[in-house]
Structure formats: structure tokens, C-alpha cells
């Protein structure tokens, strides 16, 4: 290796790149070499709107694409979409929406949601690991590019997308000098290793024999705890002949990568190889407890999993990461695939998939129960992190004979995530799939039916909601399931509430609450039914009973640490306080409601709270800020949908606020302020709303006299939600 051949070290992202929007991960170690490739890839991105980086697994495609995307600097951000863990082509659009942090409660197809979002944005999408979903990805990318003029796509995979306008960017392995520098950098943290004249020749030869493939080089570096570079070379000689001889039909570079991984695999102990193969059953990050349960037994004790996992970490077979849900472990996709082949060869893959299914069924059941507790926020973060594995469990249940009823139960048990954390579209996908099949178990099907009805209600799909809920009600009566019957009646009442049929909503919700009390049911759903009844009463003018119901909900929520339902109770209590003339209390209550809703990604609760804060703001004498908040809400409403957007009751605060703001500002100024608000992102809109009222008489107590009715409204004003 020539000493004047200094590799490029881009260890840190530039300040300009770090400040850009998007979700690209920060680099945790040095970016070695690839300066010419970065320049060429930047030129390709400038010349075309679709560039696909291709190459053998482990060659560094993902790392290069992420660095190029960070340097590209599109106005609205570079966004990474990782598809390696996605198995269902129908979930590709959901995965892209997840990466873009889009939450949509409507019945719009996910592709339409993406098209609407990207239509006027300058965005770079990095779509990584699409090769097993190439048809679905090619179709989506083609549609997005045709209808989104500001969009560019940087695809990363082992094959092209084969769609119009695509520029192929094949990525070769690293030159020997850069590969040796990569080896030295990754080995630098190991005991006493430095690249010098004594070991330099061995390292260079090792990298040359590995064809400069970064993954292979990094795996080799991980063995320096126990072997010197010369010993690595000796063992590599043995492994080449063994591993290349078994797959003569594979491409040469694929053989080389399999040699590197197979050689690392051969250097593992029997327990390490066994755990490696069993860990391949995970579809995404996993925690220690899951590994201990799923992978133990039949040759590997549960108490030994931690130590064996530590050895796999030391050898770079597994990586460790920390996030909101705590410490997680992950396998590179190529390493996982190698382990999966060994697992299949042992004949143990079916048992491992069943154990994986069992663990995540248990996790979902525990999370459903723990949702009604002080750990609600932790549950939301945990399911976010475990979603790839939950998807894997759902896929297994819905594709294996005699497992359908478990898939129905699992899809139903995740109701709190679909509804409470902004995942309606994906929940609808799994529930529809589960109910297309006959599972032969009434309880599982009934649960999936009422959850499907609930999701469809919130999406505004009245026909599907009513069909599912009526079937659930009829079958519950036939089978004697009091629980399913109560939930069906409850959600039909919710449908009436959103349809502005307040008398019917009150009747059904009271009936459901009576049934819940008879069977001893108490959870977030039951409390939400109480809040929904309070809304129906408030809209009919019975504020006193509505407040009493919500104060009871508030006490129970505080006793149990529940926050999601509490937010909706605070909304009703805030509205009631405002109508009494207590603007200080009203604003505090609704701001707390908004903060909770935003934390759970609950768009419905968030937009209702913003609209109510806008009304408070115009009443406090700041019509310009009120119009801006209405504009901010207008950007969120399309993702919530028609059920509330067109409701005369829920839309009442908006109508009243707009009327007063237009009267005070004039139409032109009102539209100007509203347009400014519509340009705010949802996060910025929430921040603005939470800061509203700090300038103009933010806590002014409005007396119930001075020309106001006992409800706190000026004589002749329309009560929010009251019909004209």
C-alpha cells in the first residue's frame, strides 16, 4: 500500500447537511474512500430523477447512497425508506408513508396520500432494499415521479427497477488501499491493533482476497480479537475452496461474499452458529428477552443466550442500537439471510417461526393490557420499534394453515396502535386480510370485526364500518359474546356521533356503557365511550352532565395513568370552561389535550384542539393569529377526513371562529393569515398553537355577564356545534 494513497475520511456530516430536514441516520464511524463515486453519483442525480445504485450485497451501496443523499440538499429533505424487513408488496406504500412520517386517518389509498404529499415538494427519496419487492416498488416510483415534479429517487438494490428514466449506477468493491484503510479503521478499537509495516502486507493481501467488499472486510476486522492478520489469511485459504464449490451457479461476487460470511460463520463456536441461525427469524430489531425466549432450547440454554449474543456482537455479526424503546439488536440483511439458509438446513425453521409468532402474540396482548396504565407512552414506542416483527407474525398467521384465528386475534389486539398512534391505514390492511379468511374461532373473528368497524368509522368509510359492526353485533348475539356485543353497540354509537345523529348516539352509547358495567369491562375504550357520550350531551346543550362524565373520566385516567383518552376528556372540559367564561382554564385544558394528542400522533384529537384554540384566540382579540391557526388546521384536516371535516357539530368552532375573524380582519387579510398557517408543518402548527394566547390577553377571564348568556357566548352567537 503506497503511503501517498491517503483514503478520504468523511467521519462527520457537514453542518449544512446536518441542518437539513429528513430522516437520514447520522454516521457513527468513518466513511472511507469513494470520493470518485460520490462525485459521479452526485452528477447522476443532477442529470436524472431516478438513479439506482446496484451491486453485490455488502458492497457498500446503502452507505454511499446515504452520504450522497445527505450532500444533495433538497429543500424538503432526503428521506430513507428501508424495505428489507417488508415482505408484503401491499405494504410498500405504507413503508414509504412511515418513512416520510405521514399520518393519515382518511379512506384514501396510501398511494394517493403520497401523491398529495409530494406533489409540490422538493424531496429526495432513498429507497433501500427493494429487490424482493421490485414490481411494487417500480410501479410506485413510476407513479410518484410522473406526478411529483420536485421528487428525485435514489434506489439501492441488487438489481435495477427496470422502469422508464432509470439511470443505473453499478458500484464496484473498494480498491485494495481503501479496503485496507477500512480494515484498519474498524479494527482500531480492538486490543492493540494498528496498521504498520509488519502487518500491512498481510492486511493488504487479506483485503485483496476478499475482493474489497466492505462487509467482508469488516467481518474480518471483527476477528482480530482472537486471530492475527496472517492467521486470518491461512483460514481464508481453507474457506474459499469449501464455500465456492457448493454454489457454482451463483455470480462470482456473490460467491465471494458468501465466502466471507461463511468463513466468519465457520470461526464461530457451535453455540454461536446455532444462535446466528435462530436470530435470522427476526424481521427487524429485537431485544434480549425476545432472543432468550425464541432462540433457546434444543441445544442452547436460555441463560447462555446473553453470553453467546455478546460474542456475535464482538464479531460484527449483530449490531447494537439504542432508541426510545431501549436497547435493541439487529442483523445486517445479508448476514441474516445467510443464517436463514442454515436454519432451513437444520429443519428447525418452522419451530422458530412458531416461537417467534408466540412471542409477538404475547407482546401484543401485554401491550393491549398495558395501554391502560402509566406506561402508555412506552407501549406506543415499543410497538413502533417492534412493528417489523409484528408484521412478520401477522404474515405468518395469515399464510399458514390453521393459524388464521391467531392472525385475527393479533390484528384485533393491536387496535390501540392502529387507532391511538395514527396507524389506521395499516390496521385496515391487516384487518381486511384477516377477515377475508375463515379462522373457525368466533372470539377471534368478533374481535377483529369490531376493531375493523372502529378503524373504518374513523376513516369515514361508513358502509364498511356499519357492515362490520352489524355482523359483529349479530354474531355476538348468536354466540352469546357479551363483550363483542358491547363493543359493536359502542362503535355503532360512535358512527352516529360522527354522523351528527346525536339522539341515536346518546341512546347507543348509554346502552354500551351499561353493558360494559354489567360485564366488568374497564379500559381506554370504555372511558372513550364515556367521553363520546359527553360530546353527544354537550352538542345537545347538556353541558352539566357532559362535564360530570368527563370529570369522572379524568379521575379514572389519573388513577390509572391513562393519557390517550384523557386528552379527549380535556377537550370537552376545555370547551365547557370556555362557554362558562373561564378562558384561562379553557386554554390550559385544551393545550394539555393538544400536547397529549400530538405525542401519540393522533391527528383527529390534534386538529380538533387546534380549531378550538383558534376560537379562543379570536375571542381574546387576536383574529390574525386565529386565522393562522385555522390555516394550520386546514393542512391537517385532509388527513383526518370527512367524518369530522363535514360535521356541523364538530365543525362548529371553525365556523364561528372564521366568521368572527373575517369580520374583524376583512376577507383579504383573513386569507393572507390563513395561507401563512397552511404552510406550517404539523409539528410547527402544534408548536404555534401551544404558544397561542401568550401575547394578547392570554388569560383574560371572560365574565358571564357583559352581554353574554349563561353559556359565555354573546347574545345571538351560535354555540360551537349548534345547528343554525
C-alpha positions in Angstrom: 0.0 0.0 0.0 1.5 3.3 -1.1 1.8 5.8 1.8 0.8 8.7 -0.5 -2.6 7.0 -1.2 -4.4 8.5 1.7 -8.1 7.4 1.8 -10.8 10.1 2.1 -12.1 10.2 5.7 -15.5 11.8 6.0 -16.2 10.9 9.6 -18.7 13.7 10.2 -21.7 15.1 8.3 -21.2 18.7 7.3 -23.1 21.3 9.4 -25.1 22.2 6.3 -26.1 18.6 5.8 -26.9 18.1 9.5 -29.3 21.0 9.5 -31.4 19.7 6.6 -34.7 18.0 7.1 -35.2 14.4 6.5 -34.5 11.1 8.4 -31.1 10.1 7.2 -29.1 8.4 10.0 -26.0 10.1 11.4 -22.8 8.3 10.6 -21.2 6.5 13.6 -17.8 5.7 12.1 -15.6 6.9 9.3 -16.6 7.0 5.7 -13.6 5.6 3.9 -12.8 6.3 0.2 -15.5 6.5 -2.5 -14.6 10.1 -3.4 -14.9 9.5 -7.1 -18.1 7.5 -6.7 -19.6 10.3 -4.7 -18.8 12.8 -7.4 -20.2 10.6 -10.1 -23.3 9.7 -8.2 -24.0 13.4 -7.5 -23.7 14.1 -11.2 -26.1 11.3 -12.0 -28.6 12.7 -9.5 -28.3 16.1 -11.1 -28.9 14.7 -14.6 -31.7 12.3 -13.8 -34.6 11.9 -11.4 -34.2 8.2 -10.9 -30.9 6.7 -10.1 -30.4 3.1 -8.9 -27.2 2.0 -7.2 -26.7 -1.6 -7.9 -24.1 -4.2 -6.7 -23.5 -7.3 -4.7 -24.7 -7.5 -1.2 -22.3 -5.9 1.3 -20.5 -3.8 -1.3 -21.5 -0.5 0.5 -24.5 0.6 -1.6 -26.5 1.8 1.3 -23.7 3.8 2.9 -22.8 5.5 -0.3 -26.4 6.4 -1.1 -26.9 7.8 2.4 -23.8 10.0 2.1 -24.8 11.2 -1.4 -28.3 12.0 -0.3 -27.0 14.0 2.7 -24.9 16.0 0.3 -27.7 16.6 -2.2 -29.6 19.0 0.0 -33.2 19.0 -1.4 -35.3 21.8 0.1 -37.8 19.4 1.8 -35.3 16.8 2.9 -33.8 13.5 2.0 -35.8 10.6 3.4 -34.6 7.0 3.8 -37.1 4.2 3.1 -35.8 0.8 4.3 -37.7 -2.1 2.8 -35.6 -5.1 3.8 -38.0 -6.1 6.6 -41.1 -5.6 4.4 -42.4 -8.8 2.9 -45.9 -7.9 1.6 -45.9 -5.8 -1.6 -49.1 -4.1 -0.4 -47.1 -2.6 2.5 -44.6 -0.8 0.3 -46.7 2.4 0.2 -47.2 2.2 3.9 -43.5 1.9 4.5 -42.8 5.0 2.3 -45.5 6.9 4.2 -44.0 5.8 7.5 -40.5 7.0 6.4 -42.0 10.4 5.5 -43.7 10.5 8.9 -47.1 10.8 7.3 -50.2 10.0 9.4 -53.5 9.8 7.6 -56.9 8.9 9.0 -58.9 9.0 5.8 -60.0 6.2 3.5 -57.7 7.5 0.7 -55.4 4.8 -0.7 -51.9 5.2 0.6 -50.5 5.9 -2.8 -52.9 8.9 -3.1 -51.7 10.1 0.3 -48.1 10.0 -1.0 -49.0 11.7 -4.3 -50.8 14.5 -2.5 -47.9 15.0 0.0 -45.1 15.0 -2.7 -47.0 17.0 -5.4 -45.3 20.3 -4.6 -42.3 19.3 -2.6 -38.6 19.1 -3.4 -37.7 15.8 -1.9 -35.1 13.0 -2.4 -36.3 9.5 -1.6 -33.7 6.9 -0.8 -35.4 3.5 -1.3 -33.1 0.8 0.1 -33.5 -3.0 -0.1 -36.3 -3.3 -2.7 -35.1 -6.3 -4.7 -37.7 -8.7 -3.3 -40.5 -6.1 -3.9 -39.3 -4.9 -7.3 -42.6 -4.9 -9.1 -44.5 -3.0 -6.4 -41.6 -0.5 -6.0 -41.3 0.1 -9.7 -45.0 0.8 -10.0 -44.9 3.2 -7.1 -41.8 5.0 -8.1 -43.1 5.5 -11.6 -46.3 7.0 -10.4 -44.7 9.3 -7.9 -42.1 10.6 -10.4 -44.7 11.2 -13.1 -46.9 13.3 -10.8 -44.4 14.9 -8.4 -42.1 17.2 -10.4 -39.9 18.1 -7.4 -39.2 14.4 -6.5 -36.0 12.5 -7.1 -35.5 8.9 -6.2 -32.2 7.2 -5.3 -32.9 3.5 -5.3 -30.5 0.9 -3.7 -30.7 -2.7 -4.5 -29.1 -5.8 -6.1 -30.9 -5.2 -9.4 -32.4 -2.3 -11.3 -36.0 -1.3 -11.0 -36.3 -1.6 -14.8 -38.6 1.4 -15.2 -38.5 4.4 -17.6 -36.0 7.1 -17.0 -33.8 5.0 -14.7 -30.0 5.6 -14.6 -28.1 2.6 -13.4 -25.1 3.3 -11.1 -23.2 0.0 -10.6 -21.0 0.1 -7.5 -17.7 -1.9 -7.5 -15.8 -3.1 -4.5 -13.2 -0.9 -2.8 -9.7 -0.7 -4.2 -7.2 -2.5 -2.0 -5.8 0.6 -0.4 -9.2 1.9 0.7 -10.2 -1.6 1.8 -7.1 -1.8 4.0 -7.8 1.6 5.4 -11.4 0.5 6.2 -10.0 -2.7 7.9 -7.6 -0.6 10.0 -10.3 1.9 11.0 -12.8 -0.8 12.1 -10.0 -2.7 13.9 -8.6 0.4 15.6 -10.8 -0.2 18.6 -9.6 -3.7 19.2 -6.8 -4.6 21.6 -3.5 -3.1 20.5 -4.1 -3.2 16.7 -2.5 -0.6 14.5 -1.8 -0.9 10.8 2.0 -0.9 10.3 4.8 -2.2 8.1 4.8 -5.5 10.0 1.2 -6.4 9.3 0.5 -4.1 6.4 1.3 -6.7 3.7 -1.0 -9.3 5.3 -3.8 -6.8 5.6 -3.5 -5.7 2.0 -3.4 -9.4 0.8 -6.4 -10.2 3.0 -8.4 -7.3 1.5 -7.4 -8.3 -2.0 -8.5 -11.9 -1.4 -11.8 -10.6 -0.1 -12.2 -8.5 -3.3 -12.5 -5.3 -1.3 -16.1 -6.0 -0.3 -16.7 -3.7 2.8 -18.9 -6.2 4.6 -16.3 -9.0 4.2 -13.6 -6.6 5.3 -15.5 -5.5 8.4 -16.2 -9.1 9.4 -12.5 -9.9 9.0 -11.6 -7.0 11.3 -14.0 -8.3 13.9 -11.9 -11.5 14.2 -8.8 -9.6 15.4 -9.7 -10.2 19.0 -8.6 -13.8 18.5 -6.5 -14.0 15.3 -3.7 -12.1 13.7 -4.0 -10.9 10.1 -1.6 -13.8 9.0 -3.8 -16.3 10.7 -6.9 -14.9 9.0 -5.2 -15.4 5.7 -4.4 -19.0 6.5 -8.0 -19.8 7.4 -9.3 -17.9 4.4 -7.4 -20.2 2.2 -9.4 -23.2 3.6 -12.7 -21.5 3.4 -12.5 -20.4 -0.3 -12.3 -23.9 -1.6 -15.1 -25.2 0.6 -17.7 -22.5 0.1 -17.2 -21.7 -3.6 -17.5 -25.3 -4.5 -21.1 -25.6 -3.3 -22.7 -22.7 -5.3 -21.2 -22.8 -8.8 -24.4 -21.3 -10.2 -24.0 -18.1 -8.1 -22.4 -14.9 -9.5 -18.7 -14.7 -8.7 -19.1 -11.7 -6.4 -21.9 -13.4 -4.6 -19.6 -16.4 -4.1 -17.0 -14.1 -2.6 -19.5 -12.5 -0.2 -20.7 -16.0 0.8 -17.1 -16.9 1.4 -16.5 -14.0 3.7 -19.7 -14.7 5.7 -19.3 -18.5 5.6 -15.7 -18.1 6.8 -16.8 -15.9 9.7 -19.6 -18.4 10.4 -17.1 -21.3 10.5 -14.9 -19.5 13.0 -17.9 -19.3 15.4 -18.4 -21.9 18.1 -21.3 -24.3 17.8 -23.5 -22.2 20.1 -22.7 -19.0 18.2 -23.6 -20.7 14.9 -26.8 -22.0 16.4 -27.8 -18.6 17.7 -26.9 -16.9 14.5 -29.2 -19.2 12.5 -32.1 -18.8 15.0 -31.7 -15.0 15.2 -32.5 -14.9 11.4 -36.2 -15.5 12.3 -36.4 -11.8 13.4 -37.8 -9.4 10.8 -36.2 -6.3 12.4 -34.6 -5.1 15.7 -35.1 -7.4 18.7 -34.4 -7.2 22.4 -32.6 -9.7 24.6 -35.8 -11.1 26.2 -37.2 -12.0 22.8 -33.9 -13.6 21.8 -33.8 -15.6 25.0 -37.3 -16.9 24.6 -37.4 -17.6 20.9 -33.9 -18.9 20.3 -33.3 -21.0 23.4 -33.9 -24.7 23.9 -32.8 -27.8 21.9 -29.1 -27.3 22.4 -29.0 -23.7 23.7 -29.9 -22.8 27.2 -31.8 -19.5 27.8 -29.1 -18.4 30.4 -26.4 -18.8 27.8 -28.1 -16.6 25.1 -26.7 -13.3 26.6 -23.1 -14.5 26.5 -23.4 -16.0 23.0 -25.0 -12.9 21.8 -22.1 -10.9 23.2 -19.7 -12.9 21.1 -21.8 -12.3 18.0 -21.7 -8.6 18.8 -17.9 -8.7 19.1 -17.6 -10.4 15.7 -19.9 -7.8 14.0 -22.5 -10.4 13.2 -25.0 -8.5 15.3 -25.1 -4.8 16.0 -26.5 -2.9 19.0 -28.6 0.2 18.9 -30.5 2.3 21.4 -33.8 4.1 20.9 -37.0 5.2 22.6 -37.8 1.5 23.4 -34.4 0.8 24.9 -31.5 -1.4 23.7 -32.1 -3.4 20.5 -30.0 -5.7 18.4 -30.0 -6.0 14.6 -28.5 -8.3 12.0 -27.4 -7.0 8.6 -29.8 -8.3 6.0 -27.1 -10.3 4.2 -25.9 -11.8 7.4 -29.5 -12.7 8.4 -30.1 -14.3 5.0 -27.1 -16.5 5.5 -28.3 -17.5 8.9 -31.7 -18.3 7.5 -30.2 -20.8 5.0 -28.5 -22.6 7.8 -31.7 -22.6 9.9 -33.7 -24.1 6.9 -30.9 -26.7 6.5 -31.4 -27.8 10.1 -35.1 -28.3 9.6 -35.8 -26.0 12.6 -37.2 -23.0 10.8 -40.9 -23.9 11.2 -40.4 -24.3 15.0 -38.6 -21.0 15.2 -41.3 -19.2 13.3 -43.9 -20.6 15.6 -41.9 -19.4 18.6 -41.5 -16.0 17.0 -45.2 -15.9 16.5 -45.9 -16.9 20.1 -43.6 -14.2 21.5 -45.1 -11.4 19.5 -48.6 -12.6 20.2 -47.7 -12.3 23.8 -46.2 -8.9 23.3 -49.3 -7.6 21.6 -51.5 -9.0 24.3 -49.4 -7.4 27.0 -49.3 -4.1 25.2 -53.0 -4.1 24.8 -53.5 -4.5 28.6 -50.6 -2.1 29.4 -52.1 0.6 27.2 -54.4 1.3 30.1 -51.6 2.2 32.5 -48.9 4.9 33.2 -46.8 3.0 30.7 -48.9 4.1 27.7 -46.2 6.2 26.0 -43.7 3.4 26.5 -46.1 0.9 24.9 -46.5 3.2 21.9 -42.7 3.5 21.5 -42.3 -0.3 21.9 -44.8 -1.2 19.2 -43.2 1.4 16.9 -39.9 -0.4 17.4 -41.4 -3.9 17.1 -43.6 -3.3 14.1 -41.4 -5.2 11.6 -41.6 -8.3 13.9 -45.3 -7.9 14.5 -45.8 -7.7 10.7 -43.8 -10.9 10.4 -46.0 -12.6 13.0 -49.2 -11.4 11.2 -47.9 -12.6 7.9 -47.1 -16.0 9.3 -50.5 -16.4 10.9 -52.4 -15.3 7.7 -50.4 -17.6 5.4 -50.0 -20.8 7.4 -52.8 -23.4 7.6 -54.8 -23.4 10.9 -53.2 -20.1 12.1 -55.8 -17.7 10.7 -57.7 -17.2 14.0 -54.4 -16.2 15.7 -53.9 -13.6 12.9 -57.4 -12.2 13.5 -56.7 -12.1 17.2 -53.4 -10.3 16.7 -54.7 -7.8 14.3 -57.6 -7.0 16.7 -55.3 -6.8 19.8 -53.3 -4.0 18.1 -56.4 -1.8 18.0 -54.8 0.7 20.4 -51.9 1.1 18.0 -54.0 1.4 14.8 -56.4 3.9 16.4 -54.3 5.6 19.1 -51.0 6.1 17.3 -52.1 7.2 13.8 -51.9 3.8 12.0 -55.4 3.5 10.7 -54.4 2.6 7.1 -52.1 -0.2 8.1 -54.5 -1.5 10.6 -57.2 -1.6 8.0 -54.9 -3.6 5.7 -54.3 -6.3 8.2 -57.9 -6.5 9.5 -59.3 -6.7 6.0 -56.8 -9.5 5.2 -57.6 -11.4 8.4 -61.4 -11.3 7.9 -61.2 -12.5 4.3 -60.2 -15.9 5.8 -62.3 -18.3 7.9 -60.4 -18.9 11.1 -63.0 -21.1 12.7 -62.8 -19.3 16.1 -65.7 -17.0 16.9 -64.0 -14.9 19.6 -61.0 -14.0 17.4 -63.2 -13.1 14.4 -65.6 -11.0 16.6 -62.7 -9.0 18.0 -61.3 -8.3 14.5 -64.8 -7.3 13.3 -65.4 -4.6 16.0 -61.8 -3.3 15.6 -62.3 -3.1 11.8 -65.5 -1.3 12.4 -63.8 1.2 14.7 -61.0 1.8 12.2 -63.5 2.3 9.3 -65.5 4.7 11.4 -62.5 6.9 11.9 -61.6 6.6 8.2 -65.0 7.8 7.2 -65.9 4.6 5.5 -69.4 4.4 6.8 -70.6 1.5 4.6 -67.7 -0.8 5.6 -67.9 0.3 9.3 -71.6 -0.4 9.5 -71.3 -3.8 7.7 -68.5 -5.0 10.1 -70.2 -3.7 13.3 -73.6 -5.1 12.4 -72.1 -8.5 11.6 -70.2 -8.4 14.9 -73.4 -7.5 16.7 -75.4 -10.2 15.1 -72.8 -12.9 15.6 -72.2 -11.8 19.2 -75.9 -12.3 19.9 -75.8 -15.7 18.2 -72.7 -16.9 20.1 -73.6 -15.2 23.4 -70.5 -13.0 23.5 -71.4 -10.1 25.7 -68.0 -8.4 25.3 -68.2 -8.3 21.5 -71.8 -7.2 21.6 -70.9 -4.2 23.9 -68.1 -3.1 21.6 -70.3 -3.4 18.5 -73.0 -1.2 20.0 -70.4 1.2 21.3 -68.9 1.7 17.8 -72.2 2.0 16.1 -72.9 4.8 18.6 -69.6 6.4 17.6 -70.7 6.2 14.0 -73.9 8.0 14.9 -71.9 10.7 16.8 -69.7 11.4 13.8 -72.8 11.4 11.6 -74.4 14.2 13.6 -77.2 11.9 14.8 -76.9 12.9 18.5 -80.1 11.4 19.8 -79.2 8.0 18.4 -75.6 8.4 19.5 -76.7 9.1 23.1 -79.0 6.0 23.1 -76.4 3.6 21.8 -73.5 4.9 23.9 -75.6 4.7 27.1 -76.5 1.2 26.2 -72.9 0.2 25.5 -71.7 1.8 28.8 -74.5 -0.2 30.7 -73.3 -3.4 29.1 -69.6 -2.6 30.0 -70.6 -2.2 33.6 -72.6 -5.4 33.6 -69.6 -7.4 32.4 -67.0 -5.5 34.5 -65.1 -4.1 31.5 -62.8 -1.1 32.2 -60.2 0.2 29.8 -59.4 3.0 27.4 -62.2 2.0 25.1 -64.8 2.1 27.9 -63.6 5.6 29.0 -63.6 6.8 25.4 -67.3 5.7 25.2 -68.0 7.9 28.3 -66.2 10.9 26.6 -68.2 10.3 23.4 -71.4 10.3 25.4 -70.3 13.5 26.9 -69.8 15.0 23.5 -73.2 14.0 22.4 -74.7 15.6 25.5 -72.7 18.8 25.1 -73.8 19.1 21.5 -77.4 18.8 22.7 -76.9 21.5 25.3 -76.5 19.4 28.4 -73.1 20.8 29.5 -73.5 20.0 33.2 -73.9 16.2 32.6 -71.1 16.3 30.0 -68.7 17.9 32.5 -69.7 15.4 35.1 -68.9 12.5 32.8 -65.6 13.9 31.7 -64.5 14.8 35.3 -65.2 11.1 36.2 -63.1 10.0 33.2 -60.4 12.4 34.3 -60.2 10.9 37.8 -60.1 7.4 36.5 -57.4 8.3 33.9 -55.3 9.9 36.6 -55.7 6.9 38.8 -54.5 4.5 36.1 -52.0 6.8 34.4 -54.1 6.7 31.1 -53.3 9.7 28.8 -54.8 9.0 25.4 -58.5 9.1 26.5 -57.7 11.8 29.0 -56.8 14.1 26.1 -60.4 13.8 24.7 -61.9 14.4 28.1 -59.8 17.6 28.5 -61.1 18.7 25.1 -64.7 18.5 26.3 -63.8 20.1 29.7 -61.9 22.9 27.9 -64.9 23.7 25.7 -67.2 23.7 28.7 -64.9 26.1 30.6 -64.8 28.5 27.7 -68.6 28.6 27.5 -68.7 29.4 31.2 -66.4 32.4 30.5 -63.3 30.9 32.1 -60.8 31.5 29.3 -57.7 30.8 31.4 -58.8 27.3 32.4 -60.2 26.6 29.0 -56.9 27.4 27.2 -54.8 25.4 29.7 -57.0 22.3 29.4 -57.1 22.3 25.6 -53.3 23.0 25.3 -52.8 20.0 27.5 -55.1 18.0 25.3 -53.2 19.0 22.2 -49.8 18.1 23.7 -51.0 14.6 24.6 -52.6 14.1 21.2 -49.5 15.2 19.4 -47.3 12.9 21.4 -49.5 9.9 20.3 -49.6 11.1 16.6 -53.4 11.4 17.0 -54.3 13.7 14.1 -58.0 13.7 15.0 -57.5 14.9 18.5 -54.8 17.4 17.4 -56.8 19.1 14.8 -59.9 19.4 17.0 -57.8 21.0 19.7 -56.1 23.5 17.2 -59.6 24.6 15.9 -60.8 25.2 19.5 -57.6 27.1 20.4 -58.2 29.2 17.3 -61.7 30.1 18.5 -60.3 31.0 21.9 -57.7 33.2 20.2 -60.2 35.2 18.2 -62.3 35.7 21.3 -59.1 37.0 23.1 -58.8 39.7 20.4 -56.2 38.3 18.0 -58.1 37.4 14.8 -54.8 37.3 12.7 -53.4 34.5 14.9 -56.7 32.7 14.9 -56.8 32.8 11.1 -53.2 31.5 11.0 -54.2 28.6 13.3 -57.2 27.8 11.1 -54.8 27.7 8.2 -52.6 25.3 10.1 -55.6 23.1 10.8 -56.6 23.1 7.2 -53.4 21.3 6.3 -54.2 18.5 8.8 -57.9 18.1 8.0 -57.5 16.3 4.7 -55.6 13.5 6.6 -58.4 13.2 9.1 -61.2 13.1 6.5 -64.8 13.7 6.0 -66.3 12.3 9.2 -65.5 15.4 11.2 -64.4 17.8 8.5 -68.0 18.0 7.3 -69.7 17.7 10.7 -72.0 20.5 11.7 -71.3 19.8 15.4 -67.6 19.2 15.4 -67.1 21.9 12.8 -68.9 24.4 14.9 -65.8 26.1 16.4 -64.3 26.5 13.0 -67.4 28.2 11.5 -67.8 30.6 14.5 -64.0 31.4 14.5 -63.9 32.1 10.8 -67.0 34.3 10.9 -65.5 36.5 13.7 -62.0 36.6 12.2 -63.3 37.6 8.7 -65.5 40.3 10.3 -62.5 41.8 12.1 -59.8 41.3 9.5 -61.7 41.5 6.2 -61.6 38.8 3.7 -58.2 39.6 2.1 -56.3 39.8 5.4 -58.0 36.7 6.7 -57.0 34.7 3.6 -53.4 36.0 3.9 -53.1 34.9 7.5 -54.8 31.6 6.8 -52.4 30.9 3.8 -49.4 31.6 6.1 -50.8 29.0 8.6 -51.4 26.4 5.8 -47.6 26.4 5.1 -46.7 25.3 8.6 -45.8 21.6 9.1 -47.9 19.7 11.6 -45.1 19.9 14.2 -44.8 23.7 13.7 -48.6 24.0 13.8 -48.8 22.3 17.1 -45.9 24.4 18.5 -47.7 27.6 17.3 -51.0 26.5 18.8 -49.3 25.6 22.1 -47.8 29.1 22.2 -51.1 30.9 21.3 -52.6 33.3 23.7 -49.2 34.4 25.1 -49.4 37.9 23.6 -53.0 39.2 23.5 -54.8 38.8 26.9 -53.9 35.2 27.0 -55.5 34.5 30.4 -58.3 37.1 30.4 -61.2 35.7 32.4 -64.4 36.4 30.5 -67.3 37.2 32.8 -70.6 35.5 32.2 -72.3 38.9 32.1 -71.4 41.9 29.8 -73.9 40.9 27.1 -73.2 37.2 27.4 -75.5 34.3 28.0 -75.0 31.9 30.8 -73.0 29.8 28.4 -70.4 32.5 28.0 -71.5 33.4 24.4 -72.6 36.8 23.2 -76.3 37.2 22.7 -77.2 35.8 19.3 -73.9 33.9 18.8 -74.0 30.3 17.6 -72.9 27.7 20.1 -70.0 25.8 18.6 -71.6 22.7 17.1 -75.1 24.1 17.3 -77.1 23.9 14.2 -78.2 27.2 12.6 
